[in-house]
Amino acid sequence: MKGPELKTDGTGNILLNPVTGWTMAPVAEIAVLLAIEYAPYPAGLETGERQSLQFVLTPPKALELAEALTRQAKRLLESPPTGVARQ
């Protein structure tokens, strides 16, 4: 299955929006609400500008997302690039 097409700028660079926080809550005891807060552009980290998106996930999708994020984070932490500090 092919993933979604990534958004790019006019020169082909992938647009990145730094995540600054999130909120989760159960919805009617059948789903998970996930609100992700982000800076709409990298300089937004300094200006404090934030936006958010809200998602609803079934419990299986929430677990799938958690496992995929954990897998990627562990992979990166286990073999960091030379000269790059992790926070």
PyMOL Python script that loads the backbone (N, CA, C, O; Angstrom):
from pymol import cmd

cmd.read_pdbstr("""\
ATOM      1  N   MET A   1       0.840  -1.179   0.000  1.00  0.00           N
ATOM      2  CA  MET A   1       0.000   0.000   0.000  1.00  0.00           C
ATOM      3  C   MET A   1       0.884   1.241   0.000  1.00  0.00           C
ATOM      4  O   MET A   1       1.786   1.362   0.828  1.00  0.00           O
ATOM      5  N   LYS A   2       0.633   2.143  -0.906  1.00  0.00           N
ATOM      6  CA  LYS A   2       1.396   3.374  -1.009  1.00  0.00           C
ATOM      7  C   LYS A   2       0.883   4.388   0.009  1.00  0.00           C
ATOM      8  O   LYS A   2      -0.325   4.528   0.202  1.00  0.00           O
ATOM      9  N   GLY A   3       1.811   5.095   0.658  1.00  0.00           N
ATOM     10  CA  GLY A   3       1.434   6.109   1.637  1.00  0.00           C
ATOM     11  C   GLY A   3       0.979   7.384   0.955  1.00  0.00           C
ATOM     12  O   GLY A   3       1.013   7.492  -0.271  1.00  0.00           O
ATOM     13  N   PRO A   4       0.548   8.356   1.764  1.00  0.00           N
ATOM     14  CA  PRO A   4       0.094   9.624   1.188  1.00  0.00           C
ATOM     15  C   PRO A   4       1.251  10.396   0.570  1.00  0.00           C
ATOM     16  O   PRO A   4       2.401  10.267   0.991  1.00  0.00           O
ATOM     17  N   GLU A   5       0.926  11.194  -0.428  1.00  0.00           N
ATOM     18  CA  GLU A   5       1.940  12.024  -1.061  1.00  0.00           C
ATOM     19  C   GLU A   5       2.337  13.133  -0.083  1.00  0.00           C
ATOM     20  O   GLU A   5       1.479  13.809   0.486  1.00  0.00           O
ATOM     21  N   LEU A   6       3.640  13.307   0.103  1.00  0.00           N
ATOM     22  CA  LEU A   6       4.126  14.323   1.036  1.00  0.00           C
ATOM     23  C   LEU A   6       4.055  15.704   0.408  1.00  0.00           C
ATOM     24  O   LEU A   6       4.311  15.865  -0.786  1.00  0.00           O
ATOM     25  N   LYS A   7       3.705  16.705   1.218  1.00  0.00           N
ATOM     26  CA  LYS A   7       3.644  18.088   0.741  1.00  0.00           C
ATOM     27  C   LYS A   7       5.064  18.632   0.628  1.00  0.00           C
ATOM     28  O   LYS A   7       5.912  18.383   1.485  1.00  0.00           O
ATOM     29  N   THR A   8       5.304  19.380  -0.448  1.00  0.00           N
ATOM     30  CA  THR A   8       6.627  19.959  -0.671  1.00  0.00           C
ATOM     31  C   THR A   8       6.498  21.441  -1.005  1.00  0.00           C
ATOM     32  O   THR A   8       5.423  21.932  -1.351  1.00  0.00           O
ATOM     33  N   ASP A   9       7.629  22.139  -0.888  1.00  0.00           N
ATOM     34  CA  ASP A   9       7.642  23.546  -1.279  1.00  0.00           C
ATOM     35  C   ASP A   9       7.951  23.638  -2.773  1.00  0.00           C
ATOM     36  O   ASP A   9       8.027  22.618  -3.458  1.00  0.00           O
ATOM     37  N   GLY A  10       8.126  24.838  -3.266  1.00  0.00           N
ATOM     38  CA  GLY A  10       8.361  25.049  -4.689  1.00  0.00           C
ATOM     39  C   GLY A  10       9.643  24.440  -5.218  1.00  0.00           C
ATOM     40  O   GLY A  10       9.792  24.252  -6.426  1.00  0.00           O
ATOM     41  N   THR A  11      10.584  24.125  -4.313  1.00  0.00           N
ATOM     42  CA  THR A  11      11.855  23.537  -4.759  1.00  0.00           C
ATOM     43  C   THR A  11      11.922  22.034  -4.507  1.00  0.00           C
ATOM     44  O   THR A  11      12.953  21.403  -4.740  1.00  0.00           O
ATOM     45  N   GLY A  12      10.807  21.461  -4.027  1.00  0.00           N
ATOM     46  CA  GLY A  12      10.765  20.018  -3.819  1.00  0.00           C
ATOM     47  C   GLY A  12      11.137  19.555  -2.421  1.00  0.00           C
ATOM     48  O   GLY A  12      11.122  18.355  -2.150  1.00  0.00           O
ATOM     49  N   ASN A  13      11.474  20.488  -1.519  1.00  0.00           N
ATOM     50  CA  ASN A  13      11.788  20.103  -0.144  1.00  0.00           C
ATOM     51  C   ASN A  13      10.504  19.741   0.599  1.00  0.00           C
ATOM     52  O   ASN A  13       9.482  20.411   0.447  1.00  0.00           O
ATOM     53  N   ILE A  14      10.561  18.685   1.397  1.00  0.00           N
ATOM     54  CA  ILE A  14       9.396  18.260   2.175  1.00  0.00           C
ATOM     55  C   ILE A  14       9.113  19.304   3.248  1.00  0.00           C
ATOM     56  O   ILE A  14      10.017  19.715   3.975  1.00  0.00           O
ATOM     57  N   LEU A  15       7.847  19.734   3.345  1.00  0.00           N
ATOM     58  CA  LEU A  15       7.444  20.695   4.368  1.00  0.00           C
ATOM     59  C   LEU A  15       7.336  19.983   5.710  1.00  0.00           C
ATOM     60  O   LEU A  15       6.711  18.927   5.813  1.00  0.00           O
ATOM     61  N   LEU A  16       7.945  20.563   6.733  1.00  0.00           N
ATOM     62  CA  LEU A  16       7.946  19.970   8.066  1.00  0.00           C
ATOM     63  C   LEU A  16       7.336  20.946   9.060  1.00  0.00           C
ATOM     64  O   LEU A  16       7.677  22.129   9.063  1.00  0.00           O
ATOM     65  N   ASN A  17       6.435  20.455   9.904  1.00  0.00           N
ATOM     66  CA  ASN A  17       5.801  21.269  10.942  1.00  0.00           C
ATOM     67  C   ASN A  17       6.153  20.648  12.293  1.00  0.00           C
ATOM     68  O   ASN A  17       5.652  19.571  12.617  1.00  0.00           O
ATOM     69  N   PRO A  18       7.006  21.306  13.088  1.00  0.00           N
ATOM     70  CA  PRO A  18       7.404  20.735  14.378  1.00  0.00           C
ATOM     71  C   PRO A  18       6.206  20.556  15.316  1.00  0.00           C
ATOM     72  O   PRO A  18       5.419  21.482  15.511  1.00  0.00           O
ATOM     73  N   VAL A  19       6.076  19.358  15.893  1.00  0.00           N
ATOM     74  CA  VAL A  19       5.037  19.078  16.868  1.00  0.00           C
ATOM     75  C   VAL A  19       5.466  19.685  18.199  1.00  0.00           C
ATOM     76  O   VAL A  19       6.597  19.488  18.643  1.00  0.00           O
ATOM     77  N   THR A  20       4.555  20.426  18.833  1.00  0.00           N
ATOM     78  CA  THR A  20       4.871  21.093  20.097  1.00  0.00           C
ATOM     79  C   THR A  20       4.077  20.523  21.270  1.00  0.00           C
ATOM     80  O   THR A  20       4.367  20.837  22.425  1.00  0.00           O
ATOM     81  N   GLY A  21       3.093  19.701  20.988  1.00  0.00           N
ATOM     82  CA  GLY A  21       2.328  19.084  22.069  1.00  0.00           C
ATOM     83  C   GLY A  21       1.154  18.300  21.532  1.00  0.00           C
ATOM     84  O   GLY A  21       0.875  18.306  20.334  1.00  0.00           O
ATOM     85  N   TRP A  22       0.474  17.625  22.438  1.00  0.00           N
ATOM     86  CA  TRP A  22      -0.698  16.858  22.054  1.00  0.00           C
ATOM     87  C   TRP A  22      -1.578  16.629  23.274  1.00  0.00           C
ATOM     88  O   TRP A  22      -1.138  16.733  24.419  1.00  0.00           O
ATOM     89  N   THR A  23      -2.835  16.315  22.988  1.00  0.00           N
ATOM     90  CA  THR A  23      -3.811  15.980  24.011  1.00  0.00           C
ATOM     91  C   THR A  23      -4.561  14.751  23.549  1.00  0.00           C
ATOM     92  O   THR A  23      -4.886  14.615  22.370  1.00  0.00           O
ATOM     93  N   MET A  24      -4.833  13.860  24.481  1.00  0.00           N
ATOM     94  CA  MET A  24      -5.609  12.659  24.162  1.00  0.00           C
ATOM     95  C   MET A  24      -6.727  12.504  25.181  1.00  0.00           C
ATOM     96  O   MET A  24      -6.576  12.868  26.347  1.00  0.00           O
ATOM     97  N   ALA A  25      -7.852  11.958  24.725  1.00  0.00           N
ATOM     98  CA  ALA A  25      -8.969  11.699  25.617  1.00  0.00           C
ATOM     99  C   ALA A  25      -9.865  10.631  24.995  1.00  0.00           C
ATOM    100  O   ALA A  25      -9.950  10.523  23.772  1.00  0.00           O
ATOM    101  N   PRO A  26     -10.528   9.847  25.835  1.00  0.00           N
ATOM    102  CA  PRO A  26     -11.487   8.886  25.288  1.00  0.00           C
ATOM    103  C   PRO A  26     -12.720   9.619  24.768  1.00  0.00           C
ATOM    104  O   PRO A  26     -13.105  10.662  25.296  1.00  0.00           O
ATOM    105  N   VAL A  27     -13.330   9.063  23.730  1.00  0.00           N
ATOM    106  CA  VAL A  27     -14.557   9.619  23.159  1.00  0.00           C
ATOM    107  C   VAL A  27     -15.645   8.562  23.286  1.00  0.00           C
ATOM    108  O   VAL A  27     -15.584   7.515  22.643  1.00  0.00           O
ATOM    109  N   ALA A  28     -16.634   8.845  24.117  1.00  0.00           N
ATOM    110  CA  ALA A  28     -17.778   7.950  24.304  1.00  0.00           C
ATOM    111  C   ALA A  28     -17.351   6.516  24.624  1.00  0.00           C
ATOM    112  O   ALA A  28     -18.084   5.565  24.352  1.00  0.00           O
ATOM    113  N   GLU A  29     -16.169   6.374  25.198  1.00  0.00           N
ATOM    114  CA  GLU A  29     -15.629   5.058  25.586  1.00  0.00           C
ATOM    115  C   GLU A  29     -15.483   4.089  24.410  1.00  0.00           C
ATOM    116  O   GLU A  29     -15.399   2.877  24.612  1.00  0.00           O
ATOM    117  N   ILE A  30     -15.451   4.627  23.164  1.00  0.00           N
ATOM    118  CA  ILE A  30     -15.290   3.740  21.999  1.00  0.00           C
ATOM    119  C   ILE A  30     -14.168   4.176  21.074  1.00  0.00           C
ATOM    120  O   ILE A  30     -13.836   3.458  20.130  1.00  0.00           O
ATOM    121  N   ALA A  31     -13.575   5.341  21.324  1.00  0.00           N
ATOM    122  CA  ALA A  31     -12.530   5.854  20.441  1.00  0.00           C
ATOM    123  C   ALA A  31     -11.594   6.754  21.243  1.00  0.00           C
ATOM    124  O   ALA A  31     -11.839   7.052  22.412  1.00  0.00           O
ATOM    125  N   VAL A  32     -10.525   7.175  20.590  1.00  0.00           N
ATOM    126  CA  VAL A  32      -9.542   8.061  21.210  1.00  0.00           C
ATOM    127  C   VAL A  32      -9.475   9.354  20.402  1.00  0.00           C
ATOM    128  O   VAL A  32      -9.288   9.335  19.185  1.00  0.00           O
ATOM    129  N   LEU A  33      -9.632  10.474  21.101  1.00  0.00           N
ATOM    130  CA  LEU A  33      -9.426  11.789  20.486  1.00  0.00           C
ATOM    131  C   LEU A  33      -7.950  12.109  20.617  1.00  0.00           C
ATOM    132  O   LEU A  33      -7.381  11.993  21.702  1.00  0.00           O
ATOM    133  N   LEU A  34      -7.329  12.509  19.528  1.00  0.00           N
ATOM    134  CA  LEU A  34      -5.930  12.925  19.525  1.00  0.00           C
ATOM    135  C   LEU A  34      -5.861  14.301  18.878  1.00  0.00           C
ATOM    136  O   LEU A  34      -6.158  14.448  17.692  1.00  0.00           O
ATOM    137  N   ALA A  35      -5.470  15.304  19.648  1.00  0.00           N
ATOM    138  CA  ALA A  35      -5.255  16.648  19.114  1.00  0.00           C
ATOM    139  C   ALA A  35      -3.754  16.897  19.125  1.00  0.00           C
ATOM    140  O   ALA A  35      -3.111  16.810  20.171  1.00  0.00           O
ATOM    141  N   ILE A  36      -3.201  17.202  17.967  1.00  0.00           N
ATOM    142  CA  ILE A  36      -1.765  17.460  17.840  1.00  0.00           C
ATOM    143  C   ILE A  36      -1.564  18.942  17.594  1.00  0.00           C
ATOM    144  O   ILE A  36      -2.121  19.511  16.654  1.00  0.00           O
ATOM    145  N   GLU A  37      -0.757  19.564  18.455  1.00  0.00           N
ATOM    146  CA  GLU A  37      -0.407  20.980  18.314  1.00  0.00           C
ATOM    147  C   GLU A  37       0.935  21.072  17.602  1.00  0.00           C
ATOM    148  O   GLU A  37       1.852  20.298  17.876  1.00  0.00           O
ATOM    149  N   TYR A  38       1.037  22.030  16.681  1.00  0.00           N
ATOM    150  CA  TYR A  38       2.279  22.161  15.916  1.00  0.00           C
ATOM    151  C   TYR A  38       2.544  23.614  15.565  1.00  0.00           C
ATOM    152  O   TYR A  38       1.647  24.457  15.585  1.00  0.00           O
ATOM    153  N   ALA A  39       3.804  23.883  15.242  1.00  0.00           N
ATOM    154  CA  ALA A  39       4.183  25.194  14.710  1.00  0.00           C
ATOM    155  C   ALA A  39       3.947  25.134  13.208  1.00  0.00           C
ATOM    156  O   ALA A  39       4.438  24.214  12.553  1.00  0.00           O
ATOM    157  N   PRO A  40       3.204  26.093  12.637  1.00  0.00           N
ATOM    158  CA  PRO A  40       2.866  26.014  11.218  1.00  0.00           C
ATOM    159  C   PRO A  40       4.065  26.189  10.290  1.00  0.00           C
ATOM    160  O   PRO A  40       3.967  25.925   9.092  1.00  0.00           O
ATOM    161  N   TYR A  41       5.183  26.628  10.832  1.00  0.00           N
ATOM    162  CA  TYR A  41       6.442  26.753  10.090  1.00  0.00           C
ATOM    163  C   TYR A  41       7.553  26.783  11.133  1.00  0.00           C
ATOM    164  O   TYR A  41       7.289  27.149  12.278  1.00  0.00           O
ATOM    165  N   PRO A  42       8.784  26.413  10.786  1.00  0.00           N
ATOM    166  CA  PRO A  42       9.852  26.333  11.786  1.00  0.00           C
ATOM    167  C   PRO A  42      10.041  27.598  12.623  1.00  0.00           C
ATOM    168  O   PRO A  42      10.293  27.494  13.823  1.00  0.00           O
ATOM    169  N   ALA A  43       9.926  28.784  12.031  1.00  0.00           N
ATOM    170  CA  ALA A  43      10.093  30.021  12.799  1.00  0.00           C
ATOM    171  C   ALA A  43       8.983  30.197  13.832  1.00  0.00           C
ATOM    172  O   ALA A  43       9.133  30.969  14.778  1.00  0.00           O
ATOM    173  N   GLY A  44       7.877  29.489  13.656  1.00  0.00           N
ATOM    174  CA  GLY A  44       6.787  29.538  14.610  1.00  0.00           C
ATOM    175  C   GLY A  44       7.194  29.039  15.986  1.00  0.00           C
ATOM    176  O   GLY A  44       6.548  29.370  16.981  1.00  0.00           O
ATOM    177  N   LEU A  45       8.261  28.245  16.056  1.00  0.00           N
ATOM    178  CA  LEU A  45       8.764  27.804  17.348  1.00  0.00           C
ATOM    179  C   LEU A  45       9.217  29.001  18.175  1.00  0.00           C
ATOM    180  O   LEU A  45       9.018  29.034  19.389  1.00  0.00           O
ATOM    181  N   GLU A  46       9.825  29.984  17.516  1.00  0.00           N
ATOM    182  CA  GLU A  46      10.321  31.170  18.218  1.00  0.00           C
ATOM    183  C   GLU A  46       9.216  32.195  18.471  1.00  0.00           C
ATOM    184  O   GLU A  46       9.220  32.860  19.507  1.00  0.00           O
ATOM    185  N   THR A  47       8.276  32.332  17.541  1.00  0.00           N
ATOM    186  CA  THR A  47       7.216  33.328  17.701  1.00  0.00           C
ATOM    187  C   THR A  47       6.078  32.826  18.578  1.00  0.00           C
ATOM    188  O   THR A  47       5.250  33.616  19.031  1.00  0.00           O
ATOM    189  N   GLY A  48       6.029  31.524  18.821  1.00  0.00           N
ATOM    190  CA  GLY A  48       4.967  30.951  19.643  1.00  0.00           C
ATOM    191  C   GLY A  48       3.688  30.666  18.885  1.00  0.00           C
ATOM    192  O   GLY A  48       2.692  30.272  19.491  1.00  0.00           O
ATOM    193  N   GLU A  49       3.690  30.856  17.568  1.00  0.00           N
ATOM    194  CA  GLU A  49       2.487  30.582  16.782  1.00  0.00           C
ATOM    195  C   GLU A  49       2.244  29.079  16.740  1.00  0.00           C
ATOM    196  O   GLU A  49       3.147  28.294  16.452  1.00  0.00           O
ATOM    197  N   ARG A  50       0.997  28.694  17.035  1.00  0.00           N
ATOM    198  CA  ARG A  50       0.627  27.290  17.060  1.00  0.00           C
ATOM    199  C   ARG A  50      -0.697  27.077  16.344  1.00  0.00           C
ATOM    200  O   ARG A  50      -1.558  27.956  16.306  1.00  0.00           O
ATOM    201  N   GLN A  51      -0.833  25.888  15.781  1.00  0.00           N
ATOM    202  CA  GLN A  51      -2.094  25.426  15.213  1.00  0.00           C
ATOM    203  C   GLN A  51      -2.300  24.008  15.717  1.00  0.00           C
ATOM    204  O   GLN A  51      -1.390  23.410  16.292  1.00  0.00           O
ATOM    205  N   SER A  52      -3.488  23.471  15.507  1.00  0.00           N
ATOM    206  CA  SER A  52      -3.713  22.085  15.922  1.00  0.00           C
ATOM    207  C   SER A  52      -4.664  21.387  14.958  1.00  0.00           C
ATOM    208  O   SER A  52      -5.461  22.014  14.260  1.00  0.00           O
ATOM    209  N   LEU A  53      -4.546  20.078  14.951  1.00  0.00           N
ATOM    210  CA  LEU A  53      -5.434  19.204  14.190  1.00  0.00           C
ATOM    211  C   LEU A  53      -6.001  18.184  15.159  1.00  0.00           C
ATOM    212  O   LEU A  53      -5.305  17.733  16.069  1.00  0.00           O
ATOM    213  N   GLN A  54      -7.256  17.820  14.971  1.00  0.00           N
ATOM    214  CA  GLN A  54      -7.904  16.840  15.824  1.00  0.00           C
ATOM    215  C   GLN A  54      -8.238  15.595  15.006  1.00  0.00           C
ATOM    216  O   GLN A  54      -8.713  15.675  13.873  1.00  0.00           O
ATOM    217  N   PHE A  55      -7.975  14.450  15.619  1.00  0.00           N
ATOM    218  CA  PHE A  55      -8.229  13.168  14.979  1.00  0.00           C
ATOM    219  C   PHE A  55      -9.024  12.290  15.933  1.00  0.00           C
ATOM    220  O   PHE A  55      -8.957  12.466  17.149  1.00  0.00           O
ATOM    221  N   VAL A  56      -9.768  11.354  15.384  1.00  0.00           N
ATOM    222  CA  VAL A  56     -10.399  10.323  16.192  1.00  0.00           C
ATOM    223  C   VAL A  56      -9.872   8.985  15.683  1.00  0.00           C
ATOM    224  O   VAL A  56      -9.840   8.729  14.479  1.00  0.00           O
ATOM    225  N   LEU A  57      -9.461   8.139  16.623  1.00  0.00           N
ATOM    226  CA  LEU A  57      -8.884   6.847  16.274  1.00  0.00           C
ATOM    227  C   LEU A  57      -9.641   5.738  16.988  1.00  0.00           C
ATOM    228  O   LEU A  57     -10.034   5.893  18.144  1.00  0.00           O
ATOM    229  N   THR A  58      -9.843   4.627  16.305  1.00  0.00           N
ATOM    230  CA  THR A  58     -10.366   3.446  16.980  1.00  0.00           C
ATOM    231  C   THR A  58      -9.259   2.934  17.902  1.00  0.00           C
ATOM    232  O   THR A  58      -8.090   3.246  17.671  1.00  0.00           O
ATOM    233  N   PRO A  59      -9.585   2.165  18.927  1.00  0.00           N
ATOM    234  CA  PRO A  59      -8.528   1.626  19.778  1.00  0.00           C
ATOM    235  C   PRO A  59      -7.459   0.848  18.997  1.00  0.00           C
ATOM    236  O   PRO A  59      -6.274   1.019  19.282  1.00  0.00           O
ATOM    237  N   PRO A  60      -7.828  -0.004  18.021  1.00  0.00           N
ATOM    238  CA  PRO A  60      -6.771  -0.691  17.266  1.00  0.00           C
ATOM    239  C   PRO A  60      -5.865   0.279  16.489  1.00  0.00           C
ATOM    240  O   PRO A  60      -4.655   0.064  16.417  1.00  0.00           O
ATOM    241  N   LYS A  61      -6.440   1.343  15.910  1.00  0.00           N
ATOM    242  CA  LYS A  61      -5.622   2.322  15.177  1.00  0.00           C
ATOM    243  C   LYS A  61      -4.704   3.081  16.134  1.00  0.00           C
ATOM    244  O   LYS A  61      -3.558   3.375  15.795  1.00  0.00           O
ATOM    245  N   ALA A  62      -5.211   3.402  17.340  1.00  0.00           N
ATOM    246  CA  ALA A  62      -4.388   4.092  18.338  1.00  0.00           C
ATOM    247  C   ALA A  62      -3.190   3.221  18.712  1.00  0.00           C
ATOM    248  O   ALA A  62      -2.069   3.719  18.811  1.00  0.00           O
ATOM    249  N   LEU A  63      -3.422   1.926  18.922  1.00  0.00           N
ATOM    250  CA  LEU A  63      -2.318   1.014  19.239  1.00  0.00           C
ATOM    251  C   LEU A  63      -1.342   0.886  18.083  1.00  0.00           C
ATOM    252  O   LEU A  63      -0.129   0.854  18.288  1.00  0.00           O
ATOM    253  N   GLU A  64      -1.870   0.815  16.871  1.00  0.00           N
ATOM    254  CA  GLU A  64      -1.022   0.715  15.684  1.00  0.00           C
ATOM    255  C   GLU A  64      -0.124   1.943  15.553  1.00  0.00           C
ATOM    256  O   GLU A  64       1.068   1.817  15.275  1.00  0.00           O
ATOM    257  N   LEU A  65      -0.695   3.127  15.754  1.00  0.00           N
ATOM    258  CA  LEU A  65       0.080   4.370  15.688  1.00  0.00           C
ATOM    259  C   LEU A  65       1.139   4.397  16.786  1.00  0.00           C
ATOM    260  O   LEU A  65       2.291   4.746  16.528  1.00  0.00           O
ATOM    261  N   ALA A  66       0.755   4.030  18.008  1.00  0.00           N
ATOM    262  CA  ALA A  66       1.706   4.020  19.125  1.00  0.00           C
ATOM    263  C   ALA A  66       2.870   3.072  18.840  1.00  0.00           C
ATOM    264  O   ALA A  66       4.025   3.414  19.090  1.00  0.00           O
ATOM    265  N   GLU A  67       2.573   1.898  18.324  1.00  0.00           N
ATOM    266  CA  GLU A  67       3.623   0.922  18.022  1.00  0.00           C
ATOM    267  C   GLU A  67       4.533   1.406  16.904  1.00  0.00           C
ATOM    268  O   GLU A  67       5.748   1.225  16.980  1.00  0.00           O
ATOM    269  N   ALA A  68       3.973   2.013  15.876  1.00  0.00           N
ATOM    270  CA  ALA A  68       4.789   2.510  14.761  1.00  0.00           C
ATOM    271  C   ALA A  68       5.691   3.650  15.216  1.00  0.00           C
ATOM    272  O   ALA A  68       6.862   3.696  14.836  1.00  0.00           O
ATOM    273  N   LEU A  69       5.168   4.572  16.023  1.00  0.00           N
ATOM    274  CA  LEU A  69       5.983   5.670  16.542  1.00  0.00           C
ATOM    275  C   LEU A  69       7.102   5.138  17.447  1.00  0.00           C
ATOM    276  O   LEU A  69       8.243   5.592  17.366  1.00  0.00           O
ATOM    277  N   THR A  70       6.765   4.182  18.299  1.00  0.00           N
ATOM    278  CA  THR A  70       7.763   3.591  19.198  1.00  0.00           C
ATOM    279  C   THR A  70       8.865   2.899  18.406  1.00  0.00           C
ATOM    280  O   THR A  70      10.045   3.051  18.721  1.00  0.00           O
ATOM    281  N   ARG A  71       8.489   2.147  17.390  1.00  0.00           N
ATOM    282  CA  ARG A  71       9.462   1.438  16.555  1.00  0.00           C
ATOM    283  C   ARG A  71      10.428   2.415  15.889  1.00  0.00           C
ATOM    284  O   ARG A  71      11.640   2.198  15.906  1.00  0.00           O
ATOM    285  N   GLN A  72       9.895   3.498  15.301  1.00  0.00           N
ATOM    286  CA  GLN A  72      10.746   4.478  14.625  1.00  0.00           C
ATOM    287  C   GLN A  72      11.650   5.213  15.611  1.00  0.00           C
ATOM    288  O   GLN A  72      12.832   5.419  15.337  1.00  0.00           O
ATOM    289  N   ALA A  73      11.094   5.610  16.763  1.00  0.00           N
ATOM    290  CA  ALA A  73      11.896   6.324  17.762  1.00  0.00           C
ATOM    291  C   ALA A  73      13.027   5.440  18.288  1.00  0.00           C
ATOM    292  O   ALA A  73      14.160   5.904  18.419  1.00  0.00           O
ATOM    293  N   LYS A  74      12.735   4.173  18.590  1.00  0.00           N
ATOM    294  CA  LYS A  74      13.773   3.256  19.073  1.00  0.00           C
ATOM    295  C   LYS A  74      14.860   3.064  18.028  1.00  0.00           C
ATOM    296  O   LYS A  74      16.045   3.047  18.360  1.00  0.00           O
ATOM    297  N   ARG A  75      14.469   2.920  16.774  1.00  0.00           N
ATOM    298  CA  ARG A  75      15.449   2.741  15.700  1.00  0.00           C
ATOM    299  C   ARG A  75      16.384   3.943  15.641  1.00  0.00           C
ATOM    300  O   ARG A  75      17.598   3.778  15.522  1.00  0.00           O
ATOM    301  N   LEU A  76      15.828   5.150  15.724  1.00  0.00           N
ATOM    302  CA  LEU A  76      16.650   6.358  15.663  1.00  0.00           C
ATOM    303  C   LEU A  76      17.541   6.506  16.890  1.00  0.00           C
ATOM    304  O   LEU A  76      18.696   6.917  16.769  1.00  0.00           O
ATOM    305  N   LEU A  77      17.019   6.177  18.069  1.00  0.00           N
ATOM    306  CA  LEU A  77      17.806   6.297  19.291  1.00  0.00           C
ATOM    307  C   LEU A  77      18.921   5.269  19.375  1.00  0.00           C
ATOM    308  O   LEU A  77      19.963   5.523  19.978  1.00  0.00           O
ATOM    309  N   GLU A  78      18.703   4.114  18.775  1.00  0.00           N
ATOM    310  CA  GLU A  78      19.713   3.043  18.818  1.00  0.00           C
ATOM    311  C   GLU A  78      20.878   3.282  17.863  1.00  0.00           C
ATOM    312  O   GLU A  78      21.965   2.741  18.065  1.00  0.00           O
ATOM    313  N   SER A  79      20.662   4.080  16.834  1.00  0.00           N
ATOM    314  CA  SER A  79      21.753   4.345  15.885  1.00  0.00           C
ATOM    315  C   SER A  79      21.722   5.795  15.443  1.00  0.00           C
ATOM    316  O   SER A  79      21.425   6.082  14.283  1.00  0.00           O
ATOM    317  N   PRO A  80      22.033   6.736  16.373  1.00  0.00           N
ATOM    318  CA  PRO A  80      22.003   8.146  15.998  1.00  0.00           C
ATOM    319  C   PRO A  80      23.124   8.480  15.022  1.00  0.00           C
ATOM    320  O   PRO A  80      24.199   7.884  15.090  1.00  0.00           O
ATOM    321  N   PRO A  81      22.888   9.429  14.114  1.00  0.00           N
ATOM    322  CA  PRO A  81      23.941   9.853  13.200  1.00  0.00           C
ATOM    323  C   PRO A  81      25.111  10.460  13.992  1.00  0.00           C
ATOM    324  O   PRO A  81      24.910  11.043  15.058  1.00  0.00           O
ATOM    325  N   THR A  82      26.297  10.322  13.477  1.00  0.00           N
ATOM    326  CA  THR A  82      27.484  10.876  14.126  1.00  0.00           C
ATOM    327  C   THR A  82      27.363  12.387  14.251  1.00  0.00           C
ATOM    328  O   THR A  82      27.007  13.075  13.294  1.00  0.00           O
ATOM    329  N   GLY A  83      27.666  12.898  15.447  1.00  0.00           N
ATOM    330  CA  GLY A  83      27.674  14.355  15.658  1.00  0.00           C
ATOM    331  C   GLY A  83      26.319  14.988  15.884  1.00  0.00           C
ATOM    332  O   GLY A  83      26.213  16.214  15.918  1.00  0.00           O
ATOM    333  N   VAL A  84      25.263  14.173  16.043  1.00  0.00           N
ATOM    334  CA  VAL A  84      23.925  14.718  16.260  1.00  0.00           C
ATOM    335  C   VAL A  84      23.499  14.405  17.691  1.00  0.00           C
ATOM    336  O   VAL A  84      23.485  13.247  18.108  1.00  0.00           O
ATOM    337  N   ALA A  85      23.154  15.448  18.433  1.00  0.00           N
ATOM    338  CA  ALA A  85      22.708  15.267  19.818  1.00  0.00           C
ATOM    339  C   ALA A  85      21.207  15.043  19.854  1.00  0.00           C
ATOM    340  O   ALA A  85      20.465  15.707  19.130  1.00  0.00           O
ATOM    341  N   ARG A  86      20.755  14.126  20.678  1.00  0.00           N
ATOM    342  CA  ARG A  86      19.323  13.850  20.856  1.00  0.00           C
ATOM    343  C   ARG A  86      18.848  14.565  22.105  1.00  0.00           C
ATOM    344  O   ARG A  86      19.562  14.618  23.107  1.00  0.00           O
ATOM    345  N   GLN A  87      17.650  15.112  22.047  1.00  0.00           N
ATOM    346  CA  GLN A  87      17.089  15.787  23.231  1.00  0.00           C
ATOM    347  C   GLN A  87      16.057  14.918  23.881  1.00  0.00           C
ATOM    348  O   GLN A  87      15.470  15.306  24.891  1.00  0.00           O
TER     349      GLN A  87
END
""", "prot")
cmd.dss("prot")
cmd.show_as("cartoon", "prot")
cmd.util.cbc("prot")
cmd.orient("prot")
